[in-house]
Amino acid sequence: MKVQPLYDKILVRRIGSEEKTKGGIIIPDTAQEKPQEGKVEAVGKGKLLDNGTVRPLDVKKGDKVLFNKYGGNDINIDGDEYLILKEDDILAVVK
């Protein structure tokens, strides 16, 4: 991976959404919502606290996570789309 997030930032690859409804109707890309589920590709060192210490993050590389719909920043690395989120934007880890 060429990108290393800083502090409490997390690099996530979105997991694709369904392109068809249960009835078989194909949904065009323009009508699809971006998925709110992804796989953690890289994590920062941890959250910098007011007293100067660094608290490790609760998520790790390889975790499957749910995140806020409008959280983070979309980036493109070598033609692949990723999302950089703060740890606060992660809602849950899917087991």
N, CA, C and O atoms as a printed pandas DataFrame, in Angstrom:
     atom_number atom_name residue_name chain_id  residue_number  x_coord  y_coord  z_coord
0              1         N          MET        A               1    0.854   -1.172    0.000
1              2        CA          MET        A               1    0.000    0.000    0.000
2              3         C          MET        A               1    0.896    1.230    0.000
3              4         O          MET        A               1    1.841    1.314    0.785
4              5         N          LYS        A               2    0.608    2.167   -0.862
5              6        CA          LYS        A               2    1.408    3.375   -0.994
6              7         C          LYS        A               2    0.951    4.502   -0.081
7              8         O          LYS        A               2    1.631    5.522    0.033
8              9         N          VAL        A               3   -0.196    4.327    0.573
9             10        CA          VAL        A               3   -0.745    5.374    1.426
10            11         C          VAL        A               3   -0.761    4.901    2.872
11            12         O          VAL        A               3   -1.266    3.818    3.168
12            13         N          GLN        A               4   -0.211    5.707    3.771
13            14        CA          GLN        A               4   -0.243    5.419    5.205
14            15         C          GLN        A               4   -1.018    6.537    5.886
15            16         O          GLN        A               4   -0.514    7.658    5.971
16            17         N          PRO        A               5   -2.230    6.271    6.376
17            18        CA          PRO        A               5   -3.014    7.305    7.057
18            19         C          PRO        A               5   -2.295    7.800    8.313
19            20         O          PRO        A               5   -1.526    7.061    8.927
20            21         N          LEU        A               6   -2.547    9.037    8.682
21            22        CA          LEU        A               6   -1.957    9.635    9.869
22            23         C          LEU        A               6   -2.921    9.575   11.045
23            24         O          LEU        A               6   -4.138    9.623   10.867
24            25         N          TYR        A               7   -2.366    9.469   12.245
25            26        CA          TYR        A               7   -3.101    9.509   13.507
26            27         C          TYR        A               7   -4.351    8.641   13.492
27            28         O          TYR        A               7   -4.244    7.421   13.362
28            29         N          ASP        A               8   -5.559    9.250   13.624
29            30        CA          ASP        A               8   -6.786    8.459   13.751
30            31         C          ASP        A               8   -7.521    8.290   12.428
31            32         O          ASP        A               8   -8.733    8.075   12.415
32            33         N          LYS        A               9   -6.800    8.385   11.319
33            34        CA          LYS        A               9   -7.412    8.213    9.998
34            35         C          LYS        A               9   -7.337    6.745    9.580
35            36         O          LYS        A               9   -6.429    6.011    9.968
36            37         N          ILE        A              10   -8.337    6.337    8.765
37            38        CA          ILE        A              10   -8.455    4.950    8.329
38            39         C          ILE        A              10   -8.732    4.933    6.828
39            40         O          ILE        A              10   -9.605    5.660    6.354
40            41         N          LEU        A              11   -8.001    4.116    6.076
41            42        CA          LEU        A              11   -8.199    3.966    4.636
42            43         C          LEU        A              11   -9.110    2.765    4.401
43            44         O          LEU        A              11   -8.795    1.650    4.817
44            45         N          VAL        A              12  -10.240    2.994    3.732
45            46        CA          VAL        A              12  -11.259    1.955    3.541
46            47         C          VAL        A              12  -11.562    1.802    2.056
47            48         O          VAL        A              12  -11.663    2.791    1.330
48            49         N          ARG        A              13  -11.706    0.556    1.610
49            50        CA          ARG        A              13  -12.183    0.269    0.249
50            51         C          ARG        A              13  -13.651   -0.121    0.373
51            52         O          ARG        A              13  -14.001   -1.048    1.103
52            53         N          ARG        A              14  -14.501    0.600   -0.349
53            54        CA          ARG        A              14  -15.937    0.292   -0.294
54            55         C          ARG        A              14  -16.205   -1.094   -0.856
55            56         O          ARG        A              14  -15.567   -1.524   -1.817
56            57         N          ILE        A              15  -17.152   -1.782   -0.247
57            58        CA          ILE        A              15  -17.610   -3.078   -0.738
58            59         C          ILE        A              15  -18.815   -2.806   -1.615
59            60         O          ILE        A              15  -19.745   -2.122   -1.188
60            61         N          GLY        A              16  -18.818   -3.329   -2.837
61            62        CA          GLY        A              16  -19.822   -3.035   -3.856
62            63         C          GLY        A              16  -21.255   -3.265   -3.422
63            64         O          GLY        A              16  -21.540   -4.087   -2.552
64            65         N          SER        A              17  -22.145   -2.522   -4.048
65            66        CA          SER        A              17  -23.573   -2.652   -3.767
66            67         C          SER        A              17  -24.244   -3.486   -4.858
67            68         O          SER        A              17  -23.646   -3.778   -5.893
68            69         N          GLU        A              18  -25.466   -3.854   -4.612
69            70        CA          GLU        A              18  -26.230   -4.657   -5.564
70            71         C          GLU        A              18  -26.542   -3.845   -6.816
71            72         O          GLU        A              18  -26.885   -2.666   -6.724
72            73         N          GLU        A              19  -26.425   -4.473   -7.991
73            74        CA          GLU        A              19  -26.751   -3.806   -9.243
74            75         C          GLU        A              19  -28.131   -4.211   -9.752
75            76         O          GLU        A              19  -28.623   -3.642  -10.726
76            77         N          LYS        A              20  -28.759   -5.192   -9.097
77            78        CA          LYS        A              20  -30.091   -5.647   -9.482
78            79         C          LYS        A              20  -30.990   -5.672   -8.258
79            80         O          LYS        A              20  -30.527   -5.897   -7.140
80            81         N          THR        A              21  -32.276   -5.438   -8.474
81            82        CA          THR        A              21  -33.242   -5.599   -7.401
82            83         C          THR        A              21  -33.587   -7.081   -7.291
83            84         O          THR        A              21  -33.166   -7.880   -8.128
84            85         N          LYS        A              22  -34.348   -7.452   -6.267
85            86        CA          LYS        A              22  -34.753   -8.848   -6.115
86            87         C          LYS        A              22  -35.606   -9.315   -7.290
87            88         O          LYS        A              22  -35.611  -10.498   -7.630
88            89         N          GLY        A              23  -36.333   -8.372   -7.912
89            90        CA          GLY        A              23  -37.172   -8.703   -9.055
90            91         C          GLY        A              23  -36.415   -8.797  -10.367
91            92         O          GLY        A              23  -37.004   -9.138  -11.392
92            93         N          GLY        A              24  -35.103   -8.499  -10.357
93            94        CA          GLY        A              24  -34.286   -8.625  -11.555
94            95         C          GLY        A              24  -34.097   -7.340  -12.332
95            96         O          GLY        A              24  -33.506   -7.351  -13.411
96            97         N          ILE        A              25  -34.594   -6.218  -11.796
97            98        CA          ILE        A              25  -34.436   -4.939  -12.489
98            99         C          ILE        A              25  -33.015   -4.433  -12.254
99           100         O          ILE        A              25  -32.552   -4.385  -11.115
100          101         N          ILE        A              26  -32.328   -4.057  -13.326
101          102        CA          ILE        A              26  -30.955   -3.561  -13.224
102          103         C          ILE        A              26  -30.996   -2.080  -12.849
103          104         O          ILE        A              26  -31.700   -1.284  -13.470
104          105         N          ILE        A              27  -30.219   -1.729  -11.811
105          106        CA          ILE        A              27  -30.160   -0.348  -11.338
106          107         C          ILE        A              27  -28.950    0.325  -11.981
107          108         O          ILE        A              27  -27.832   -0.169  -11.831
108          109         N          PRO        A              28  -29.142    1.450  -12.701
109          110        CA          PRO        A              28  -27.991    2.130  -13.307
110          111         C          PRO        A              28  -27.086    2.747  -12.245
111          112         O          PRO        A              28  -27.531    3.035  -11.134
112          113         N          ASP        A              29  -25.809    2.950  -12.590
113          114        CA          ASP        A              29  -24.833    3.498  -11.654
114          115         C          ASP        A              29  -25.273    4.842  -11.079
115          116         O          ASP        A              29  -25.021    5.125   -9.908
116          117         N          THR        A              30  -25.921    5.664  -11.884
117          118        CA          THR        A              30  -26.323    6.997  -11.421
118          119         C          THR        A              30  -27.410    6.934  -10.357
119          120         O          THR        A              30  -27.559    7.879   -9.582
120          121         N          ALA        A              31  -28.171    5.851  -10.299
121          122        CA          ALA        A              31  -29.257    5.726   -9.332
122          123         C          ALA        A              31  -28.841    4.965   -8.074
123          124         O          ALA        A              31  -29.580    4.937   -7.090
124          125         N          GLN        A              32  -27.673    4.358   -8.105
125          126        CA          GLN        A              32  -27.231    3.574   -6.952
126          127         C          GLN        A              32  -26.654    4.478   -5.873
127          128         O          GLN        A              32  -25.968    5.460   -6.160
128          129         N          GLU        A              33  -26.944    4.128   -4.634
129          130        CA          GLU        A              33  -26.320    4.820   -3.515
130          131         C          GLU        A              33  -24.973    4.180   -3.248
131          132         O          GLU        A              33  -24.789    2.983   -3.466
132          133         N          LYS        A              34  -24.028    4.986   -2.771
133          134        CA          LYS        A              34  -22.724    4.438   -2.424
134          135         C          LYS        A              34  -22.884    3.559   -1.189
135          136         O          LYS        A              34  -23.596    3.919   -0.252
136          137         N          PRO        A              35  -22.221    2.410   -1.193
137          138        CA          PRO        A              35  -22.336    1.517   -0.033
138          139         C          PRO        A              35  -21.714    2.134    1.212
139          140         O          PRO        A              35  -20.774    2.925    1.128
140          141         N          GLN        A              36  -22.251    1.759    2.363
141          142        CA          GLN        A              36  -21.754    2.245    3.649
142          143         C          GLN        A              36  -20.980    1.154    4.370
143          144         O          GLN        A              36  -20.835    1.184    5.592
144          145         N          GLU        A              37  -20.491    0.204    3.612
145          146        CA          GLU        A              37  -19.754   -0.913    4.167
146          147         C          GLU        A              37  -18.431   -1.016    3.420
147          148         O          GLU        A              37  -18.381   -0.807    2.207
148          149         N          GLY        A              38  -17.364   -1.337    4.137
149          150        CA          GLY        A              38  -16.079   -1.426    3.476
150          151         C          GLY        A              38  -15.089   -2.271    4.246
151          152         O          GLY        A              38  -15.357   -2.730    5.356
152          153         N          LYS        A              39  -13.926   -2.464    3.620
153          154        CA          LYS        A              39  -12.843   -3.237    4.220
154          155         C          LYS        A              39  -11.692   -2.279    4.521
155          156         O          LYS        A              39  -11.297   -1.481    3.671
156          157         N          VAL        A              40  -11.163   -2.367    5.731
157          158        CA          VAL        A              40  -10.061   -1.503    6.152
158          159         C          VAL        A              40   -8.783   -1.967    5.454
159          160         O          VAL        A              40   -8.384   -3.125    5.577
160          161         N          GLU        A              41   -8.145   -1.046    4.718
161          162        CA          GLU        A              41   -6.913   -1.347    3.991
162          163         C          GLU        A              41   -5.666   -0.890    4.751
163          164         O          GLU        A              41   -4.610   -1.514    4.642
164          165         N          ALA        A              42   -5.784    0.199    5.523
165          166        CA          ALA        A              42   -4.645    0.704    6.301
166          167         C          ALA        A              42   -5.178    1.591    7.419
167          168         O          ALA        A              42   -6.240    2.196    7.277
168          169         N          VAL        A              43   -4.454    1.672    8.522
169          170        CA          VAL        A              43   -4.845    2.515    9.655
170          171         C          VAL        A              43   -3.662    3.360   10.111
171          172         O          VAL        A              43   -2.503    3.000    9.904
172          173         N          GLY        A              44   -3.976    4.488   10.734
173          174        CA          GLY        A              44   -2.946    5.346   11.311
174          175         C          GLY        A              44   -2.445    4.781   12.632
175          176         O          GLY        A              44   -2.876    3.711   13.063
176          177         N          LYS        A              45   -1.540    5.499   13.265
177          178        CA          LYS        A              45   -0.927    5.044   14.519
178          179         C          LYS        A              45   -1.876    5.118   15.710
179          180         O          LYS        A              45   -1.750    4.334   16.650
180          181         N          GLY        A              46   -2.831    6.061   15.680
181          182        CA          GLY        A              46   -3.760    6.197   16.794
182          183         C          GLY        A              46   -4.184    7.646   16.982
183          184         O          GLY        A              46   -3.681    8.550   16.315
184          185         N          LYS        A              47   -5.118    7.847   17.901
185          186        CA          LYS        A              47   -5.655    9.183   18.156
186          187         C          LYS        A              47   -4.739    9.928   19.128
187          188         O          LYS        A              47   -4.398    9.420   20.196
188          189         N          LEU        A              48   -4.347   11.145   18.734
189          190        CA          LEU        A              48   -3.506   11.987   19.570
190          191         C          LEU        A              48   -4.377   12.661   20.618
191          192         O          LEU        A              48   -5.273   13.434   20.279
192          193         N          LEU        A              49   -4.122   12.374   21.882
193          194        CA          LEU        A              49   -4.910   12.922   22.981
194          195         C          LEU        A              49   -4.349   14.271   23.431
195          196         O          LEU        A              49   -3.231   14.639   23.072
196          197         N          ASP        A              50   -5.141   15.006   24.225
197          198        CA          ASP        A              50   -4.745   16.333   24.701
198          199         C          ASP        A              50   -3.460   16.313   25.528
199          200         O          ASP        A              50   -2.701   17.282   25.523
200          201         N          ASN        A              51   -3.218   15.216   26.233
201          202        CA          ASN        A              51   -2.019   15.148   27.074
202          203         C          ASN        A              51   -0.763   14.719   26.297
203          204         O          ASN        A              51    0.306   14.555   26.886
204          205         N          GLY        A              52   -0.897   14.540   24.976
205          206        CA          GLY        A              52    0.253   14.214   24.135
206          207         C          GLY        A              52    0.465   12.740   23.884
207          208         O          GLY        A              52    1.340   12.377   23.098
208          209         N          THR        A              53   -0.308   11.875   24.527
209          210        CA          THR        A              53   -0.170   10.442   24.292
210          211         C          THR        A              53   -1.012   10.021   23.087
211          212         O          THR        A              53   -1.925   10.735   22.673
212          213         N          VAL        A              54   -0.696    8.874   22.545
213          214        CA          VAL        A              54   -1.418    8.344   21.387
214          215         C          VAL        A              54   -2.186    7.106   21.821
215          216         O          VAL        A              54   -1.599    6.152   22.333
216          217         N          ARG        A              55   -3.522    7.122   21.612
217          218        CA          ARG        A              55   -4.372    5.968   21.932
218          219         C          ARG        A              55   -4.530    5.128   20.675
219          220         O          ARG        A              55   -4.964    5.652   19.649
220          221         N          PRO        A              56   -4.190    3.831   20.716
221          222        CA          PRO        A              56   -4.330    2.969   19.535
222          223         C          PRO        A              56   -5.778    2.900   19.055
223          224         O          PRO        A              56   -6.710    3.065   19.841
224          225         N          LEU        A              57   -5.954    2.655   17.757
225          226        CA          LEU        A              57   -7.296    2.563   17.177
226          227         C          LEU        A              57   -7.936    1.213   17.493
227          228         O          LEU        A              57   -7.243    0.225   17.736
228          229         N          ASP        A              58   -9.277    1.188   17.485
229          230        CA          ASP        A              58  -10.016   -0.046   17.756
230          231         C          ASP        A              58  -10.127   -0.938   16.523
231          232         O          ASP        A              58  -10.372   -2.137   16.655
232          233         N          VAL        A              59   -9.953   -0.375   15.327
233          234        CA          VAL        A              59  -10.037   -1.169   14.099
234          235         C          VAL        A              59   -8.632   -1.486   13.607
235          236         O          VAL        A              59   -7.670   -0.791   13.935
236          237         N          LYS        A              60   -8.531   -2.554   12.812
237          238        CA          LYS        A              60   -7.238   -2.945   12.263
238          239         C          LYS        A              60   -7.410   -3.325   10.801
239          240         O          LYS        A              60   -8.528   -3.516   10.324
240          241         N          LYS        A              61   -6.307   -3.431   10.107
241          242        CA          LYS        A              61   -6.320   -3.790    8.688
242          243         C          LYS        A              61   -7.044   -5.125    8.509
243          244         O          LYS        A              61   -6.810   -6.081    9.250
244          245         N          GLY        A              62   -7.930   -5.169    7.508
245          246        CA          GLY        A              62   -8.674   -6.398    7.224
246          247         C          GLY        A              62  -10.065   -6.431    7.829
247          248         O          GLY        A              62  -10.878   -7.271    7.442
248          249         N          ASP        A              63  -10.367   -5.529    8.780
249          250        CA          ASP        A              63  -11.703   -5.488    9.379
250          251         C          ASP        A              63  -12.746   -5.036    8.363
251          252         O          ASP        A              63  -12.466   -4.205    7.499
252          253         N          LYS        A              64  -13.938   -5.587    8.473
253          254        CA          LYS        A              64  -15.081   -5.156    7.672
254          255         C          LYS        A              64  -15.866   -4.189    8.550
255          256         O          LYS        A              64  -16.253   -4.542    9.664
256          257         N          VAL        A              65  -16.108   -2.964    8.059
257          258        CA          VAL        A              65  -16.707   -1.921    8.890
258          259         C          VAL        A              65  -17.921   -1.279    8.220
259          260         O          VAL        A              65  -18.071   -1.307    6.999
260          261         N          LEU        A              66  -18.776   -0.703    9.054
261          262        CA          LEU        A              66  -19.888    0.139    8.610
262          263         C          LEU        A              66  -19.521    1.569    8.987
263          264         O          LEU        A              66  -18.982    1.813   10.067
264          265         N          PHE        A              67  -19.816    2.522    8.089
265          266        CA          PHE        A              67  -19.435    3.908    8.353
266          267         C          PHE        A              67  -20.544    4.867    7.966
267          268         O          PHE        A              67  -21.491    4.493    7.274
268          269         N          ASN        A              68  -20.418    6.127    8.425
269          270        CA          ASN        A              68  -21.405    7.169    8.141
270          271         C          ASN        A              68  -21.571    7.362    6.639
271          272         O          ASN        A              68  -20.608    7.257    5.880
272          273         N          LYS        A              69  -22.787    7.641    6.225
273          274        CA          LYS        A              69  -23.107    7.810    4.812
274          275         C          LYS        A              69  -22.325    8.956    4.185
275          276         O          LYS        A              69  -21.842    8.834    3.059
276          277         N          TYR        A              70  -22.196   10.064    4.900
277          278        CA          TYR        A              70  -21.537   11.237    4.335
278          279         C          TYR        A              70  -20.188   11.512    4.977
279          280         O          TYR        A              70  -19.678   12.627    4.873
280          281         N          GLY        A              71  -19.602   10.531    5.634
281          282        CA          GLY        A              71  -18.325   10.722    6.301
282          283         C          GLY        A              71  -17.151   10.489    5.365
283          284         O          GLY        A              71  -17.280    9.784    4.364
284          285         N          GLY        A              72  -16.019   11.072    5.684
285          286        CA          GLY        A              72  -14.781   10.808    4.979
286          287         C          GLY        A              72  -14.607   11.538    3.673
287          288         O          GLY        A              72  -15.466   12.310    3.247
288          289         N          ASN        A              73  -13.473   11.279    3.045
289          290        CA          ASN        A              73  -13.106   11.881    1.761
290          291         C          ASN        A              73  -12.791   10.784    0.764
291          292         O          ASN        A              73  -12.030    9.865    1.065
292          293         N          ASP        A              74  -13.377   10.878   -0.434
293          294        CA          ASP        A              74  -13.100    9.925   -1.496
294          295         C          ASP        A              74  -11.762   10.260   -2.133
295          296         O          ASP        A              74  -11.481   11.425   -2.416
296          297         N          ILE        A              75  -10.932    9.241   -2.362
297          298        CA          ILE        A              75   -9.666    9.432   -3.063
298          299         C          ILE        A              75   -9.498    8.320   -4.089
299          300         O          ILE        A              75  -10.143    7.276   -3.996
300          301         N          ASN        A              76   -8.629    8.550   -5.067
301          302        CA          ASN        A              76   -8.366    7.580   -6.117
302          303         C          ASN        A              76   -6.876    7.266   -6.098
303          304         O          ASN        A              76   -6.049    8.168   -6.229
304          305         N          ILE        A              77   -6.527    5.993   -5.936
305          306        CA          ILE        A              77   -5.132    5.554   -5.904
306          307         C          ILE        A              77   -4.952    4.485   -6.973
307          308         O          ILE        A              77   -5.540    3.408   -6.883
308          309         N          ASP        A              78   -4.148    4.779   -7.973
309          310        CA          ASP        A              78   -3.862    3.827   -9.062
310          311         C          ASP        A              78   -5.140    3.277   -9.693
311          312         O          ASP        A              78   -5.210    2.090  -10.014
312          313         N          GLY        A              79   -6.138    4.121   -9.870
313          314        CA          GLY        A              79   -7.390    3.710  -10.500
314          315         C          GLY        A              79   -8.392    3.061   -9.567
315          316         O          GLY        A              79   -9.509    2.765   -9.992
316          317         N          ASP        A              80   -8.036    2.828   -8.309
317          318        CA          ASP        A              80   -8.950    2.236   -7.330
318          319         C          ASP        A              80   -9.493    3.329   -6.425
319          320         O          ASP        A              80   -8.764    4.243   -6.038
320          321         N          GLU        A              81  -10.777    3.236   -6.087
321          322        CA          GLU        A              81  -11.407    4.238   -5.233
322          323         C          GLU        A              81  -11.354    3.795   -3.778
323          324         O          GLU        A              81  -11.658    2.648   -3.449
324          325         N          TYR        A              82  -10.964    4.722   -2.919
325          326        CA          TYR        A              82  -10.880    4.490   -1.484
326          327         C          TYR        A              82  -11.564    5.638   -0.761
327          328         O          TYR        A              82  -11.958    6.636   -1.364
328          329         N          LEU        A              83  -11.691    5.470    0.525
329          330        CA          LEU        A              83  -12.288    6.482    1.387
330          331         C          LEU        A              83  -11.377    6.627    2.604
331          332         O          LEU        A              83  -10.972    5.634    3.208
332          333         N          ILE        A              84  -11.058    7.880    2.958
333          334        CA          ILE        A              84  -10.284    8.121    4.180
334          335         C          ILE        A              84  -11.257    8.670    5.223
335          336         O          ILE        A              84  -11.892    9.705    5.021
336          337         N          LEU        A              85  -11.357    7.950    6.342
337          338        CA          LEU        A              85  -12.292    8.282    7.408
338          339         C          LEU        A              85  -11.546    8.544    8.701
339          340         O          LEU        A              85  -10.430    8.061    8.894
340          341         N          LYS        A              86  -12.172    9.317    9.592
341          342        CA          LYS        A              86  -11.695    9.407   10.964
342          343         C          LYS        A              86  -12.268    8.202   11.718
343          344         O          LYS        A              86  -13.276    7.627   11.308
344          345         N          GLU        A              87  -11.629    7.837   12.798
345          346        CA          GLU        A              87  -12.141    6.721   13.586
346          347         C          GLU        A              87  -13.568    7.004   14.066
347          348         O          GLU        A              87  -14.368    6.077   14.200
348          349         N          ASP        A              88  -13.895    8.273   14.326
349          350        CA          ASP        A              88  -15.236    8.640   14.783
350          351         C          ASP        A              88  -16.323    8.355   13.755
351          352         O          ASP        A              88  -17.489    8.202   14.120
352          353         N          ASP        A              89  -15.954    8.279   12.448
353          354        CA          ASP        A              89  -16.928    8.014   11.397
354          355         C          ASP        A              89  -17.271    6.527   11.263
355          356         O          ASP        A              89  -18.233    6.176   10.579
356          357         N          ILE        A              90  -16.496    5.653   11.908
357          358        CA          ILE        A              90  -16.767    4.226   11.889
358          359         C          ILE        A              90  -17.873    3.935   12.900
359          360         O          ILE        A              90  -17.760    4.277   14.077
360          361         N          LEU        A              91  -18.946    3.297   12.422
361          362        CA          LEU        A              91  -20.082    2.983   13.285
362          363         C          LEU        A              91  -19.950    1.620   13.956
363          364         O          LEU        A              91  -20.317    1.457   15.119
364          365         N          ALA        A              92  -19.422    0.633   13.212
365          366        CA          ALA        A              92  -19.344   -0.717   13.759
366          367         C          ALA        A              92  -18.347   -1.555   12.967
367          368         O          ALA        A              92  -18.048   -1.269   11.808
368          369         N          VAL        A              93  -17.845   -2.590   13.618
369          370        CA          VAL        A              93  -17.033   -3.599   12.962
370          371         C          VAL        A              93  -17.934   -4.816   12.779
371          372         O          VAL        A              93  -18.557   -5.282   13.733
372          373         N          VAL        A              94  -18.002   -5.331   11.547
373          374        CA          VAL        A              94  -18.847   -6.490   11.237
374          375         C          VAL        A              94  -18.023   -7.743   11.463
375          376         O          VAL        A              94  -16.948   -7.900   10.883
376          377         N          LYS        A              95  -18.530   -8.645   12.316
377          378        CA          LYS        A              95  -17.817   -9.897   12.645
378          379         C          LYS        A              95  -18.277  -11.013   11.748
379          380         O          LYS        A              95  -17.797  -12.140   11.868
